């Protein structure tokens, strides 16, 4: 990016079971992307690992339980956690109300969000439904994100899994 630019309000997107807004795209900001995500209580993505990007979670509202490698933390508003590239991780919305957080990444997580989501007709969580797994898997592969297990699987479960 050769000039300093101001971003405008990002359009809402339905990203799997979440509401997302892509505020900064890495291609336009020297490799840094910023996504705002809102997730419903209990929301938990599959265990996964980013092979290209580090990911920072910064909680704005609610609580997130994060699991990365051997570390598990519970974060509330104003708290942050770094999930380094190459480390299997997942999160769970631990609050009784939706959680809202910022995801800052270094190599294109926002491109994955865009490829795996649709413009939202309303700025609210999407209706319940089955995710489009082939689309999500293709978007993850393009972003060098490896899905390691189903929702509910934690990093420690990898060691217990049969080879």
N, CA and C atoms as a LAMMPS dump frame, in Angstrom:
ITEM: TIMESTEP
0
ITEM: NUMBER OF ATOMS
489
ITEM: BOX BOUNDS ff ff ff
-5.0000000000000000e+02 5.0000000000000000e+02
-5.0000000000000000e+02 5.0000000000000000e+02
-5.0000000000000000e+02 5.0000000000000000e+02
ITEM: ATOMS id mol type element x y z
1 1 1 N 0.855 -1.159 0
2 1 2 C 0 0 0
3 1 3 C 0.904 1.227 0
4 2 1 N 0.74 2.052 -0.965
5 2 2 C 1.617 3.202 -1.091
6 2 3 C 1.1 4.429 -0.353
7 3 1 N -0.197 4.462 -0.054
8 3 2 C -0.763 5.597 0.67
9 3 3 C -1.548 5.096 1.868
10 4 1 N -1.752 5.962 2.805
11 4 2 C -2.578 5.615 3.953
12 4 3 C -4.022 5.842 3.552
13 5 1 N -4.835 4.801 3.77
14 5 2 C -6.223 4.886 3.347
15 5 3 C -7.156 4.651 4.523
16 6 1 N -8.293 5.276 4.452
17 6 2 C -9.323 5.078 5.457
18 6 3 C -10.318 4.063 4.924
19 7 1 N -10.72 3.12 5.765
20 7 2 C -11.715 2.155 5.323
21 7 3 C -13.108 2.643 5.713
22 8 1 N -14.096 2.176 5
23 8 2 C -15.483 2.529 5.295
24 8 3 C -16.172 1.315 5.911
25 9 1 N -17.406 1.49 6.336
26 9 2 C -18.156 0.388 6.946
27 9 3 C -18.198 -0.801 5.995
28 10 1 N -17.815 -1.937 6.517
29 10 2 C -17.771 -3.156 5.706
30 10 3 C -19.167 -3.773 5.609
31 11 1 N -19.447 -4.337 4.471
32 11 2 C -20.737 -4.985 4.253
33 11 3 C -20.799 -6.291 5.049
34 12 1 N -21.964 -6.602 5.61
35 12 2 C -22.103 -7.856 6.36
36 12 3 C -22.096 -9.059 5.421
37 13 1 N -21.512 -10.165 5.899
38 13 2 C -21.442 -11.407 5.14
39 13 3 C -21.836 -12.561 6.056
40 14 1 N -22.537 -13.531 5.497
41 14 2 C -22.831 -14.746 6.243
42 14 3 C -21.703 -15.727 5.978
43 15 1 N -20.898 -15.938 6.987
44 15 2 C -19.698 -16.781 6.919
45 15 3 C -19.942 -18.041 7.743
46 16 1 N -20.315 -19.092 7.075
47 16 2 C -20.687 -20.373 7.681
48 16 3 C -21.829 -20.084 8.671
49 17 1 N -21.606 -20.18 9.993
50 17 2 C -22.668 -19.898 10.965
51 17 3 C -22.5 -18.525 11.605
52 18 1 N -21.615 -17.705 11.071
53 18 2 C -21.276 -16.412 11.67
54 18 3 C -21.66 -15.239 10.781
55 19 1 N -21.688 -14.076 11.405
56 19 2 C -21.803 -12.821 10.68
57 19 3 C -20.399 -12.239 10.622
58 20 1 N -19.928 -11.881 9.446
59 20 2 C -18.569 -11.346 9.3
60 20 3 C -18.601 -10.041 8.513
61 21 1 N -17.626 -9.21 8.814
62 21 2 C -17.393 -7.975 8.062
63 21 3 C -15.89 -7.893 7.797
64 22 1 N -15.519 -7.815 6.54
65 22 2 C -14.103 -7.701 6.176
66 22 3 C -13.767 -6.215 6.15
67 23 1 N -12.991 -5.783 7.123
68 23 2 C -12.646 -4.364 7.237
69 23 3 C -11.379 -4.001 6.466
70 24 1 N -10.395 -4.899 6.459
71 24 2 C -9.127 -4.621 5.767
72 24 3 C -8.699 -5.891 5.038
73 25 1 N -8.368 -5.738 3.769
74 25 2 C -7.876 -6.861 2.967
75 25 3 C -6.355 -6.797 2.907
76 26 1 N -5.737 -7.932 3.124
77 26 2 C -4.279 -8.012 3.136
78 26 3 C -3.63 -7.511 1.864
79 27 1 N -4.264 -7.758 0.724
80 27 2 C -3.699 -7.316 -0.548
81 27 3 C -3.621 -5.803 -0.637
82 28 1 N -4.439 -5.113 0.169
83 28 2 C -4.465 -3.655 0.14
84 28 3 C -3.735 -3.027 1.323
85 29 1 N -3.223 -3.866 2.235
86 29 2 C -2.64 -3.322 3.471
87 29 3 C -1.34 -4.01 3.853
88 30 1 N -0.508 -4.262 2.873
89 30 2 C 0.803 -4.832 3.172
90 30 3 C 0.753 -6.208 3.793
91 31 1 N -0.307 -6.958 3.556
92 31 2 C -0.395 -8.323 4.054
93 31 3 C -1.211 -8.51 5.315
94 32 1 N -1.706 -7.432 5.908
95 32 2 C -2.523 -7.558 7.12
96 32 3 C -3.997 -7.479 6.768
97 33 1 N -4.78 -8.444 7.285
98 33 2 C -6.214 -8.44 7.077
99 33 3 C -6.932 -8.321 8.406
100 34 1 N -8.108 -7.694 8.389
101 34 2 C -8.889 -7.518 9.606
102 34 3 C -10.343 -7.871 9.319
103 35 1 N -10.858 -8.838 10.101
104 35 2 C -12.225 -9.3 9.947
105 35 3 C -12.919 -9.202 11.302
106 36 1 N -14.119 -8.657 11.311
107 36 2 C -14.961 -8.626 12.507
108 36 3 C -15.943 -9.786 12.393
109 37 1 N -16.048 -10.588 13.44
110 37 2 C -16.899 -11.774 13.403
111 37 3 C -17.823 -11.776 14.611
112 38 1 N -19.06 -12.165 14.386
113 38 2 C -20.02 -12.392 15.459
114 38 3 C -20.45 -13.845 15.373
115 39 1 N -20.388 -14.536 16.527
116 39 2 C -20.769 -15.939 16.573
117 39 3 C -21.788 -16.19 17.665
118 40 1 N -22.672 -17.143 17.427
119 40 2 C -23.722 -17.507 18.376
120 40 3 C -23.147 -18.313 19.53
121 41 1 N -23.82 -18.308 20.666
122 41 2 C -23.372 -19.138 21.789
123 41 3 C -23.165 -20.592 21.338
124 42 1 N -22.039 -21.157 21.745
125 42 2 C -21.718 -22.536 21.397
126 42 3 C -21.048 -22.713 20.056
127 43 1 N -21.015 -21.673 19.21
128 43 2 C -20.4 -21.803 17.884
129 43 3 C -18.958 -22.278 18.021
130 44 1 N -18.605 -23.28 17.226
131 44 2 C -17.243 -23.826 17.261
132 44 3 C -16.895 -24.365 15.876
133 45 1 N -15.863 -23.804 15.238
134 45 2 C -15.471 -24.307 13.92
135 45 3 C -14.672 -25.604 14.063
136 46 1 N -14.425 -26.274 12.952
137 46 2 C -13.57 -27.458 13.001
138 46 3 C -12.157 -27.096 13.483
139 47 1 N -11.503 -28.042 14.118
140 47 2 C -10.093 -27.886 14.46
141 47 3 C -9.333 -27.69 13.146
142 48 1 N -8.437 -26.697 13.119
143 48 2 C -7.732 -26.385 11.875
144 48 3 C -6.365 -25.787 12.17
145 49 1 N -5.565 -25.682 11.116
146 49 2 C -4.247 -25.053 11.238
147 49 3 C -4.027 -24.159 10.022
148 50 1 N -3.54 -22.962 10.274
149 50 2 C -3.169 -22.027 9.202
150 50 3 C -1.689 -22.252 8.914
151 51 1 N -1.36 -22.591 7.678
152 51 2 C 0.039 -22.834 7.327
153 51 3 C 0.76 -21.573 6.863
154 52 1 N -0.002 -20.512 6.503
155 52 2 C 0.626 -19.274 6.025
156 52 3 C 0.484 -18.107 6.98
157 53 1 N -0.576 -18.087 7.784
158 53 2 C -0.83 -16.863 8.532
159 53 3 C -0.927 -17.078 10.032
160 54 1 N -0.475 -16.071 10.757
161 54 2 C -0.714 -15.98 12.187
162 54 3 C -2.075 -15.318 12.34
163 55 1 N -2.777 -15.647 13.418
164 55 2 C -4.116 -15.105 13.617
165 55 3 C -4.231 -14.57 15.041
166 56 1 N -4.717 -13.343 15.15
167 56 2 C -4.936 -12.714 16.449
168 56 3 C -6.437 -12.578 16.66
169 57 1 N -6.908 -12.994 17.825
170 57 2 C -8.305 -12.828 18.223
171 57 3 C -8.356 -11.708 19.256
172 58 1 N -9.197 -10.707 19.049
173 58 2 C -9.397 -9.623 20.016
174 58 3 C -10.894 -9.535 20.29
175 59 1 N -11.294 -9.85 21.514
176 59 2 C -12.711 -9.934 21.855
177 59 3 C -13.285 -8.547 22.143
178 60 1 N -14.414 -8.247 21.497
179 60 2 C -15.132 -6.988 21.702
180 60 3 C -16.329 -7.175 22.64
181 61 1 N -17.033 -8.278 22.479
182 61 2 C -18.23 -8.573 23.286
183 61 3 C -18.306 -10.071 23.505
184 62 1 N -18.85 -10.477 24.66
185 62 2 C -19.029 -11.895 24.947
186 62 3 C -17.733 -12.55 25.38
187 63 1 N -17.714 -13.87 25.302
188 63 2 C -16.526 -14.633 25.696
189 63 3 C -16.188 -15.671 24.644
190 64 1 N -14.89 -15.84 24.411
191 64 2 C -14.378 -16.869 23.514
192 64 3 C -13.444 -17.772 24.299
193 65 1 N -13.637 -19.052 24.132
194 65 2 C -12.714 -20.051 24.678
195 65 3 C -11.828 -20.456 23.502
196 66 1 N -10.521 -20.226 23.625
197 66 2 C -9.597 -20.531 22.528
198 66 3 C -8.694 -21.676 22.929
199 67 1 N -8.441 -22.55 21.959
200 67 2 C -7.579 -23.71 22.163
201 67 3 C -6.549 -23.706 21.039
202 68 1 N -5.283 -23.6 21.39
203 68 2 C -4.195 -23.611 20.391
204 68 3 C -3.06 -24.446 20.953
205 69 1 N -2.715 -25.536 20.275
206 69 2 C -1.69 -26.423 20.796
207 69 3 C -2.107 -26.922 22.175
208 70 1 N -1.211 -26.792 23.148
209 70 2 C -1.493 -27.233 24.518
210 70 3 C -2.118 -26.141 25.372
211 71 1 N -2.402 -24.984 24.79
212 71 2 C -2.916 -23.837 25.541
213 71 3 C -4.418 -23.664 25.339
214 72 1 N -5.127 -23.443 26.432
215 72 2 C -6.552 -23.099 26.385
216 72 3 C -6.763 -21.875 27.254
217 73 1 N -7.495 -20.888 26.732
218 73 2 C -7.768 -19.655 27.477
219 73 3 C -9.213 -19.252 27.268
220 74 1 N -9.741 -18.532 28.252
221 74 2 C -11.066 -17.935 28.146
222 74 3 C -10.862 -16.433 28.069
223 75 1 N -11.334 -15.815 26.985
224 75 2 C -11.159 -14.382 26.776
225 75 3 C -12.483 -13.644 26.853
226 76 1 N -12.428 -12.462 27.474
227 76 2 C -13.568 -11.569 27.512
228 76 3 C -13.22 -10.279 26.796
229 77 1 N -14.121 -9.318 26.813
230 77 2 C -13.893 -8.047 26.124
231 77 3 C -12.564 -7.398 26.529
232 78 1 N -11.841 -6.936 25.508
233 78 2 C -10.564 -6.267 25.732
234 78 3 C -9.382 -7.211 25.838
235 79 1 N -9.61 -8.513 25.676
236 79 2 C -8.511 -9.481 25.77
237 79 3 C -8.204 -10.054 24.397
238 80 1 N -6.925 -10.421 24.211
239 80 2 C -6.464 -10.916 22.918
240 80 3 C -5.679 -12.204 23.084
241 81 1 N -5.572 -12.944 21.99
242 81 2 C -4.831 -14.208 21.966
243 81 3 C -4.259 -14.383 20.568
244 82 1 N -3.034 -14.882 20.478
245 82 2 C -2.389 -15.141 19.189
246 82 3 C -2.368 -16.643 18.933
247 83 1 N -2.89 -17.044 17.791
248 83 2 C -2.789 -18.422 17.318
249 83 3 C -1.746 -18.415 16.199
250 84 1 N -0.516 -18.838 16.509
251 84 2 C 0.553 -18.775 15.502
252 84 3 C 0.332 -19.752 14.346
253 85 1 N 0.855 -19.391 13.201
254 85 2 C 0.774 -20.298 12.046
255 85 3 C 1.415 -21.64 12.42
256 86 1 N 0.874 -22.694 11.874
257 86 2 C 1.409 -24.025 12.112
258 86 3 C 0.912 -24.69 13.388
259 87 1 N 0.111 -23.987 14.19
260 87 2 C -0.379 -24.545 15.455
261 87 3 C -1.872 -24.845 15.317
262 88 1 N -2.288 -26.103 15.491
263 88 2 C -3.705 -26.423 15.418
264 88 3 C -4.493 -25.633 16.46
265 89 1 N -5.641 -25.093 16.04
266 89 2 C -6.443 -24.304 16.97
267 89 3 C -7.919 -24.312 16.584
268 90 1 N -8.712 -23.903 17.559
269 90 2 C -10.143 -23.712 17.373
270 90 3 C -10.634 -22.789 18.475
271 91 1 N -11.87 -22.382 18.385
272 91 2 C -12.477 -21.564 19.433
273 91 3 C -13.894 -22.063 19.664
274 92 1 N -14.467 -21.626 20.764
275 92 2 C -15.884 -21.856 21.045
276 92 3 C -16.429 -20.594 21.671
277 93 1 N -17.592 -20.137 21.202
278 93 2 C -18.252 -18.999 21.843
279 93 3 C -18.782 -19.518 23.182
280 94 1 N -18.195 -19.02 24.281
281 94 2 C -18.494 -19.527 25.621
282 94 3 C -19.56 -18.725 26.345
283 95 1 N -19.913 -17.565 25.842
284 95 2 C -20.907 -16.72 26.514
285 95 3 C -22.321 -17.171 26.164
286 96 1 N -23.257 -16.783 27.023
287 96 2 C -24.669 -17.107 26.812
288 96 3 C -25.301 -16.211 25.749
289 97 1 N -24.595 -15.184 25.356
290 97 2 C -25.026 -14.277 24.298
291 97 3 C -23.999 -14.352 23.172
292 98 1 N -24.324 -13.862 21.986
293 98 2 C -23.334 -13.886 20.91
294 98 3 C -22.038 -13.163 21.316
295 99 1 N -20.94 -13.638 20.78
296 99 2 C -19.64 -12.988 20.974
297 99 3 C -19.281 -12.265 19.685
298 100 1 N -18.542 -11.182 19.847
299 100 2 C -18.069 -10.413 18.686
300 100 3 C -16.588 -10.171 18.893
301 101 1 N -15.788 -10.441 17.869
302 101 2 C -14.346 -10.285 17.981
303 101 3 C -13.749 -9.845 16.66
304 102 1 N -12.529 -9.347 16.755
305 102 2 C -11.75 -8.99 15.574
306 102 3 C -10.734 -10.091 15.334
307 103 1 N -10.584 -10.465 14.078
308 103 2 C -9.555 -11.419 13.682
309 103 3 C -8.562 -10.684 12.793
310 104 1 N -7.345 -10.564 13.276
311 104 2 C -6.261 -9.934 12.515
312 104 3 C -5.356 -11.044 12.018
313 105 1 N -5.047 -11.047 10.747
314 105 2 C -4.193 -12.103 10.195
315 105 3 C -3.115 -11.512 9.298
316 106 1 N -2.102 -12.333 9.072
317 106 2 C -0.945 -11.857 8.32
318 106 3 C -0.867 -12.346 6.883
319 107 1 N -1.758 -13.234 6.453
320 107 2 C -1.562 -13.74 5.088
321 107 3 C -2.828 -14.175 4.373
322 108 1 N -3.936 -13.553 4.62
323 108 2 C -5.082 -13.818 3.778
324 108 3 C -6.271 -14.536 4.371
325 109 1 N -6.412 -14.574 5.688
326 109 2 C -7.596 -15.187 6.277
327 109 3 C -8.858 -14.519 5.734
328 110 1 N -8.793 -13.206 5.512
329 110 2 C -9.97 -12.5 5.015
330 110 3 C -10.376 -12.985 3.624
331 111 1 N -9.414 -13.454 2.832
332 111 2 C -9.745 -14.008 1.52
333 111 3 C -10.514 -15.324 1.682
334 112 1 N -10.147 -16.117 2.681
335 112 2 C -10.891 -17.336 2.999
336 112 3 C -12.317 -16.984 3.409
337 113 1 N -12.451 -15.992 4.289
338 113 2 C -13.777 -15.575 4.743
339 113 3 C -14.622 -15.164 3.538
340 114 1 N -14.045 -14.378 2.654
341 114 2 C -14.801 -13.919 1.487
342 114 3 C -15.196 -15.085 0.587
343 115 1 N -14.278 -16.021 0.35
344 115 2 C -14.561 -17.146 -0.542
345 115 3 C -15.577 -18.118 0.05
346 116 1 N -15.654 -18.201 1.38
347 116 2 C -16.549 -19.155 2.038
348 116 3 C -17.843 -18.506 2.537
349 117 1 N -18.108 -17.278 2.128
350 117 2 C -19.28 -16.563 2.636
351 117 3 C -20.104 -15.963 1.499
352 118 1 N -21.253 -15.431 1.883
353 118 2 C -22.136 -14.752 0.942
354 118 3 C -22.533 -13.405 1.525
355 119 1 N -22.8 -12.414 0.675
356 119 2 C -23.315 -11.151 1.207
357 119 3 C -24.581 -11.421 2.026
358 120 1 N -24.67 -10.806 3.185
359 120 2 C -25.835 -11.005 4.057
360 120 3 C -26.926 -9.997 3.709
361 121 1 N -28.16 -10.452 3.571
362 121 2 C -29.243 -9.511 3.288
363 121 3 C -29.559 -8.625 4.494
364 122 1 N -29.148 -9.081 5.684
365 122 2 C -29.356 -8.345 6.935
366 122 3 C -28.126 -8.515 7.807
367 123 1 N -27.833 -7.517 8.632
368 123 2 C -26.672 -7.572 9.535
369 123 3 C -27.05 -8.34 10.801
370 124 1 N -27.246 -9.65 10.628
371 124 2 C -27.572 -10.528 11.746
372 124 3 C -27.006 -11.914 11.439
373 125 1 N -26.958 -12.746 12.47
374 125 2 C -26.455 -14.102 12.269
375 125 3 C -27.292 -14.809 11.214
376 126 1 N -26.674 -15.68 10.428
377 126 2 C -27.431 -16.388 9.395
378 126 3 C -28.39 -17.401 10.01
379 127 1 N -29.413 -17.778 9.247
380 127 2 C -30.31 -18.822 9.744
381 127 3 C -29.557 -20.147 9.849
382 128 1 N -30.008 -20.992 10.743
383 128 2 C -29.377 -22.304 10.9
384 128 3 C -29.51 -23.084 9.598
385 129 1 N -28.502 -23.866 9.309
386 129 2 C -28.525 -24.68 8.099
387 129 3 C -27.248 -25.47 7.978
388 130 1 N -27.214 -26.344 7.034
389 130 2 C -26.026 -27.153 6.79
390 130 3 C -24.994 -26.343 6.005
391 131 1 N -23.735 -26.332 6.463
392 131 2 C -22.71 -25.593 5.72
393 131 3 C -22.383 -26.283 4.395
394 132 1 N -21.928 -25.514 3.444
395 132 2 C -21.515 -26.019 2.142
396 132 3 C -20.068 -26.515 2.28
397 133 1 N -19.915 -27.76 2.732
398 133 2 C -18.576 -28.286 3.032
399 133 3 C -17.627 -28.28 1.836
400 134 1 N -18.05 -28.666 0.628
401 134 2 C -17.107 -28.592 -0.494
402 134 3 C -16.586 -27.165 -0.718
403 135 1 N -17.47 -26.181 -0.612
404 135 2 C -17.051 -24.776 -0.789
405 135 3 C -16.08 -24.355 0.314
406 136 1 N -16.396 -24.696 1.556
407 136 2 C -15.533 -24.336 2.68
408 136 3 C -14.168 -25.002 2.54
409 137 1 N -14.165 -26.282 2.178
410 137 2 C -12.893 -27.006 2.032
411 137 3 C -12.058 -26.431 0.896
412 138 1 N -12.681 -26.067 -0.212
413 138 2 C -11.944 -25.471 -1.33
414 138 3 C -11.38 -24.111 -0.936
415 139 1 N -12.179 -23.295 -0.239
416 139 2 C -11.703 -21.982 0.203
417 139 3 C -10.565 -22.133 1.212
418 140 1 N -10.684 -23.096 2.112
419 140 2 C -9.623 -23.338 3.096
420 140 3 C -8.339 -23.779 2.402
421 141 1 N -8.447 -24.691 1.46
422 141 2 C -7.254 -25.173 0.741
423 141 3 C -6.569 -24.024 0.002
424 142 1 N -7.356 -23.143 -0.614
425 142 2 C -6.775 -22.004 -1.33
426 142 3 C -6.046 -21.055 -0.39
427 143 1 N -6.483 -20.988 0.875
428 143 2 C -5.853 -20.103 1.856
429 143 3 C -4.796 -20.836 2.679
430 144 1 N -4.481 -22.078 2.309
431 144 2 C -3.5 -22.912 3.015
432 144 3 C -3.91 -23.131 4.477
433 145 1 N -5.23 -23.353 4.662
434 145 2 C -5.787 -23.701 5.969
435 145 3 C -6.192 -25.165 5.884
436 146 1 N -5.656 -25.974 6.786
437 146 2 C -5.938 -27.407 6.8
438 146 3 C -6.969 -27.717 7.891
439 147 1 N -8.064 -28.347 7.489
440 147 2 C -9.083 -28.77 8.443
441 147 3 C -8.651 -30.121 9.006
442 148 1 N -8.546 -30.192 10.345
443 148 2 C -7.985 -31.378 10.999
444 148 3 C -9.017 -32.284 11.649
445 149 1 N -10.182 -31.764 11.929
446 149 2 C -11.191 -32.573 12.6
447 149 3 C -12.487 -31.816 12.707
448 150 1 N -13.524 -32.484 13.168
449 150 2 C -14.855 -31.878 13.221
450 150 3 C -14.984 -30.869 14.354
451 151 1 N -16.041 -30.056 14.309
452 151 2 C -16.31 -29.177 15.452
453 151 3 C -16.388 -30.012 16.732
454 152 1 N -15.809 -29.488 17.786
455 152 2 C -15.766 -30.209 19.059
456 152 3 C -14.419 -30.859 19.317
457 153 1 N -13.639 -31.094 18.257
458 153 2 C -12.31 -31.681 18.416
459 153 3 C -11.334 -30.604 18.864
460 154 1 N -10.508 -30.937 19.864
461 154 2 C -9.52 -30.004 20.389
462 154 3 C -8.12 -30.437 19.971
463 155 1 N -7.142 -29.523 20.031
464 155 2 C -5.781 -29.9 19.627
465 155 3 C -5.241 -31.134 20.358
466 156 1 N -5.545 -31.272 21.629
467 156 2 C -5.063 -32.424 22.389
468 156 3 C -5.615 -33.752 21.878
469 157 1 N -6.751 -33.691 21.185
470 157 2 C -7.344 -34.911 20.635
471 157 3 C -6.511 -35.475 19.493
472 158 1 N -5.662 -34.652 18.872
473 158 2 C -4.821 -35.139 17.761
474 158 3 C -3.863 -36.222 18.234
475 159 1 N -3.286 -36.031 19.416
476 159 2 C -2.336 -37.013 19.954
477 159 3 C -3.036 -38.33 20.262
478 160 1 N -4.328 -38.266 20.613
479 160 2 C -5.072 -39.47 20.982
480 160 3 C -5.656 -40.181 19.774
481 161 1 N -5.654 -39.52 18.628
482 161 2 C -6.256 -40.11 17.417
483 161 3 C -5.367 -41.237 16.899
484 162 1 N -5.984 -42.333 16.442
485 162 2 C -5.172 -43.428 15.877
486 162 3 C -4.489 -42.983 14.604
487 163 1 N -3.293 -43.469 14.39
488 163 2 C -2.501 -43.08 13.207
489 163 3 C -2.925 -43.833 11.979
